[in-house]
Amino acid sequence: MYQTLLDVIDVGVHAIDTSGKTMIYNRKMTEIEEMCEADVINKSLLEVFMFPEEKDSTLLQALLHGTVTKNTKQTYFNNKGQEITTINETFPIYNDENQVIGAIEIAKDITKLERIIRENILLKGDTKYTFDSIIGHSEALFEVIENSKRATRTSSSVLIIGETGTGKELFAQSIHNGSQRSSKPFISQNCAALPDNLIEGLLFGTKKGAFTGSIERPGLFEQAHGGTLLLDEINSLNPALQAKLLRAIQEKTIRRVGDIQDKKIDVRIIATINEDPVDAIANGNLRKDLYYRLGVVSIFIPPLQERKEDIPLLVDSFIEKYNDLFEMNIRGISTDVLELFFEYDWPGNVRELEHIIEGAMNLLDYEDTITFSHLPIPFRKKTHFKETGFSSSQNQLVEQKIDDNFQSFESHMEEAEKAYLVKALKQHDSNISKAAKSLGMSRQSLQYRLKKYGVK
């Protein structure tokens, strides 16, 4: 009865003995702190958890000083380094001789509430992302984050290059929130979402009487004054509008449609493009002079297939997100699903991965783990017939190498990728553009990989 009671109550219960080792750790506490009972029971509190200072542990204060704590917020870290925030009621435990023999804590989880409050503080207009929102620890991503952080120090224009679904707006908002303009507006506009006759008035504003039905309306440049204007898919603008945009950036003035007066503006421009700028210029989708003006700072976001080591972290993050939204308690994905995710090429990048996790969680019933049968059917069909790009002889060579000298998964994937890139270059006489096209990637993406593996 005692154990059942501990496991069904909707508060966390954590008790320690005189040596500071955990004696009681109920089911709700495992959920709050995202840890297993075996990680905590019979282990010292400070061995498992990290507090900013020892005095910040209400349990230790109760044990060492007999301190009673009521309705007190406590922030600390679990054994995975994740931040936990709770509201605690903590009491010392006495024996018949009135000696402290332990301490017990009753905790309510407010971790999610704290996160929401923090995001709302950072909202500042329409932005909610900071560099802390970017998930991953791969070397490729780390380099991009560091370059993006340096871009927060100035007001120079930024061009963010990346395939669809890589998180370009996330980086744009992070740059804005990390800059001195963070308290000013952040306005985003997808240039492909509106026809040319509307986008010009939307960007630069309109003068009353300029055309039938026109009114006095400020454009996005004026609305973003002092802040940041994100122009998504800049290569979708027609050349005439690109020329007008170039003039606005250079002169720091705009002219409303139908007006004869120029207005001064103070706006930082961040633009995104979902194709290689060299290809966009060659295809007539991007003016060369605008590219040079926007690309003062160029940030290339690697596709997910170039940072697959980040997949487990991304999966955990998306599961946590949809656990909150769907009020579920999914713990993770099966080993075979993780292996499948590592093998897949992810043409839709991080956005595709998120949609796969969301779709799978909609198919779960009472299970707490996502298995292959829960994955969306279109994805399952694609992975069944996915080609690896290696001939049978190459596969045999790779398998033989693994048998002779077993490597980590990451090392094996890097060697296989390097060999494949070298072969593609040889087939196209070291022409990077042709090799990149045959591999289905951008020229800049291929150059990044070649540099990474020291291929000249």
Buried (B, 14 or more C-beta within 10 A) or exposed (E): EEEEEBEEEEBBBBBBBEEBBBEBBBBBBBEBBBBEEEBBEEBEBEEBBEBEEEEEBBBBBBBBEBBEBEEEEBBBBBBEEBEBBBBBBBBBBEEEEEEBEBBBBBBBBBBEEBEEEEBEEBEBBEBBBBBEBBBBEBEBBEBBBEBBEEBBEEBEBBBBBBBBBBBBBBBBBBBBBBBEBBEBBBBBBBBEEBEEEEBBBBBBBBBEEBEEEBEEBBBBBBBBBEBBBBBBBBBBBEEEBBBBBBBBBEEBEBBBBBBEEBBEBEBBBBBBBBBBBBBBBEEEBBBEEBBEBBBBBBBBBBBBBBBBBBBBEBBBBBBBBBBEEEEEEBEBBBEEBBEBBBEBBBBBBBBBBBBBBBBBBEBBEEEEEBBEEBBBEEBEEEBEEEEEEBEEEBEEBBEEBEEEEEEEEEEBBBBBBBBBBBEBBEEBEEEBBBBBBBBEBBBBBBBBBBEBEEBE
